[in-house]
């Protein structure tokens, strides 16, 4: 796995330099960006790390960038850097998924600790996302009939009930059930139900 990186996004050069000067000696890899758009143009969401984001920036603000990242389903933790007057905004940002916020003037060690915790959180988020992507990929291999059978299976319908509902034989249902289990790589019905629930909860389930 690549080394995690702290992405510093702030329109004020001095602020960027201060954060880099604090994080680099702590062994934290950093990259800095002078605007939200510059960050989006260069950012690779598959790499691990966290984003240190100033709330107030010209053009696309920190909150706007966070919304864009949410829309793109970026899992990297966002840490808001905020002045005292912006604390209520930062709290709102956390409700929208930000990992934490740090108020200026910040305690240096606290900031380093937050970044390191965010790296650990990112690793877990990316692991969960990778598992979800795998489940979704399997789901997309199912035929239209297999999708119908899967829905009936997770609803607790018996083979004879599914056969009646779909107008097919029980033997055909059994074949479809076996195909569903194999394609979804599920070892049990309980695991299949968990997979279905995860797809529904994530909002990533195909229509």
matplotlib code that plots the C-alpha trace (Angstrom):
import matplotlib.pyplot as plt

x = [0.0, 1.2, 2.4, -0.5, -0.3, -1.8, -3.3, -3.2, -5.7, -5.5, -5.3, -2.9, 0.7, 1.9, -0.7, 0.3, 4.0, 3.2, 1.3, 3.9, 6.6, 4.7, 3.8, 7.0, 9.3, 6.7, 7.3, 4.1, 4.1, 2.4, 1.2, -0.2, -2.7, -3.6, -7.2, -9.9, -10.0, -6.2, -6.6, -9.4, -7.4, -4.4, -6.0, -6.0, -8.8, -7.5, -4.4, -4.5, -4.3, -6.4, -7.3, -6.6, -9.1, -9.4, -13.1, -12.9, -11.3, -12.1, -13.9, -14.8, -14.9, -13.9, -17.5, -18.1, -15.1, -16.3, -19.7, -18.0, -15.9, -19.1, -20.8, -17.7, -17.9, -14.3, -13.6, -10.5, -11.1, -11.6, -10.2, -11.4, -9.1, -11.2, -11.0, -13.1, -15.9, -16.3, -16.7, -20.5, -19.8, -17.1, -19.6, -22.1, -19.4, -18.8, -22.5, -22.0, -19.2, -16.0, -13.7, -12.7, -12.1, -9.1, -9.5, -6.9, -4.5, -4.1, -1.9, 0.8, 0.9, -2.9, -2.9, -0.3, -2.2, -5.5, -3.7, -2.3, -5.7, -7.2, -4.7, -5.8, -9.4, -8.7, -7.2, -10.4, -12.6, -10.7, -10.9, -14.7, -15.0, -13.0, -15.2, -18.3, -16.9, -16.3, -19.9, -21.3, -19.1, -20.5, -24.1, -23.7, -23.0, -26.4, -29.0, -32.4, -33.9, -31.1, -31.8, -35.5, -34.4, -31.9, -34.6, -36.9, -34.1, -33.2, -37.0, -37.1, -39.2, -39.1, -38.2, -41.8, -43.0, -40.4, -41.3, -45.0, -44.3, -42.1, -44.0, -41.1, -40.3, -38.7, -35.8, -35.2, -35.3, -32.7, -30.4, -30.8, -30.2, -27.0, -25.9, -26.7, -24.6, -21.7, -21.7, -22.1, -19.4, -21.6, -21.0, -24.5, -27.9, -27.0, -23.9, -26.0, -28.5, -25.7, -24.3, -27.7, -28.2, -24.8, -25.6, -28.9, -27.4, -24.6, -26.9, -24.7, -27.1, -27.8, -31.4]
y = [0.0, 3.5, 5.8, 7.9, 11.6, 14.7, 16.9, 20.5, 22.8, 26.5, 29.6, 31.3, 30.2, 30.9, 28.6, 25.8, 26.3, 26.2, 23.0, 21.3, 22.5, 20.9, 17.6, 16.8, 16.6, 14.1, 11.8, 12.7, 13.0, 16.1, 17.8, 21.3, 23.0, 26.7, 26.1, 23.5, 23.2, 22.7, 19.9, 18.2, 18.4, 16.6, 14.3, 10.5, 9.2, 5.7, 6.7, 6.7, 9.8, 12.6, 16.1, 19.2, 21.7, 25.4, 26.4, 29.9, 30.0, 32.2, 30.4, 26.9, 27.0, 24.2, 23.3, 23.2, 21.0, 18.6, 18.4, 17.6, 14.9, 13.4, 13.4, 11.5, 9.1, 9.9, 8.0, 10.0, 11.7, 15.5, 17.6, 21.1, 23.9, 26.7, 30.1, 30.5, 32.3, 29.3, 26.6, 26.3, 25.8, 23.2, 21.3, 21.4, 20.0, 17.1, 16.3, 16.1, 13.6, 15.5, 13.5, 16.3, 20.0, 21.9, 25.4, 28.1, 28.7, 24.9, 22.8, 21.3, 17.9, 17.7, 18.4, 15.7, 13.2, 14.0, 13.4, 10.1, 8.9, 10.0, 7.8, 4.8, 5.7, 6.0, 2.6, 1.1, 3.2, 2.0, -1.6, -1.4, 0.3, -2.3, -5.0, -3.1, -2.7, -6.4, -7.2, -4.7, -6.2, -9.7, -8.3, -6.8, -10.3, -11.6, -12.1, -10.5, -13.8, -14.4, -10.9, -11.8, -15.0, -13.1, -10.6, -13.5, -15.3, -12.4, -11.9, -15.4, -16.9, -20.7, -22.4, -23.5, -19.9, -18.4, -21.0, -20.0, -16.3, -16.4, -19.1, -21.5, -25.0, -25.6, -27.3, -24.1, -22.1, -24.4, -23.9, -20.1, -20.1, -22.1, -19.6, -16.6, -18.1, -18.9, -15.5, -13.6, -15.7, -16.2, -19.2, -19.0, -17.4, -15.2, -13.9, -13.2, -11.2, -9.2, -8.4, -7.3, -5.1, -3.5, -2.6, -1.1, 0.9, 2.2, 3.5, 1.8, -0.9, -0.9, -0.2]
z = [0.0, -0.8, 2.0, 3.3, 2.6, 4.2, 1.5, 2.7, 0.8, 1.7, -0.4, 2.0, 1.3, 4.8, 6.3, 3.9, 4.7, 8.5, 8.2, 6.1, 8.5, 11.3, 9.7, 7.7, 10.8, 12.3, 9.3, 7.6, 3.9, 2.7, -0.5, -0.7, -2.9, -3.3, -4.2, -4.1, -7.9, -8.0, -5.5, -7.5, -10.7, -9.1, -6.5, -6.8, -4.5, -4.6, -2.6, 1.3, 3.5, 4.7, 3.6, 5.7, 4.4, 5.2, 5.4, 3.9, 0.5, -2.6, -5.4, -4.2, -0.4, 1.9, 2.4, -1.3, -1.8, 0.9, -0.8, -4.1, -2.4, -0.9, -4.3, -5.7, -2.8, -1.8, 1.5, 2.6, 6.0, 5.8, 8.7, 8.7, 9.7, 11.1, 12.9, 16.1, 14.2, 11.9, 14.5, 14.0, 10.2, 11.0, 13.2, 10.4, 8.1, 10.5, 10.4, 6.6, 7.1, 8.0, 10.2, 12.6, 12.9, 14.3, 15.6, 15.1, 16.8, 17.0, 19.3, 17.2, 18.8, 18.7, 15.0, 14.3, 16.4, 14.5, 11.2, 12.3, 13.6, 10.3, 8.5, 10.5, 9.8, 6.1, 6.0, 7.5, 5.2, 2.1, 3.3, 3.8, 0.4, -1.3, 0.1, -0.9, -4.5, -4.6, -3.6, -6.0, -8.8, -8.1, -7.9, -11.4, -12.9, -11.9, -14.7, -14.4, -13.3, -10.7, -9.4, -8.9, -7.1, -4.9, -3.8, -2.9, -1.1, 1.1, 1.8, 3.2, 0.5, 0.2, -3.1, -3.8, -3.0, -5.4, -8.1, -7.7, -7.7, -10.8, -12.7, -12.9, -11.5, -8.1, -9.9, -11.9, -8.7, -7.2, -10.1, -9.9, -6.1, -6.7, -9.4, -7.1, -4.2, -6.5, -8.3, -5.1, -3.5, -0.5, 1.8, 3.4, 3.1, 6.1, 4.3, 1.2, 3.3, 4.8, 1.4, 0.2, 3.2, 2.7, -0.9, 0.1, 3.0, 0.9, -1.8, -4.3, -5.3, -9.0, -10.0]

ax = plt.figure().add_subplot(projection="3d")
ax.plot(x, y, z, "-o")
ax.set_aspect("equal")
plt.show()
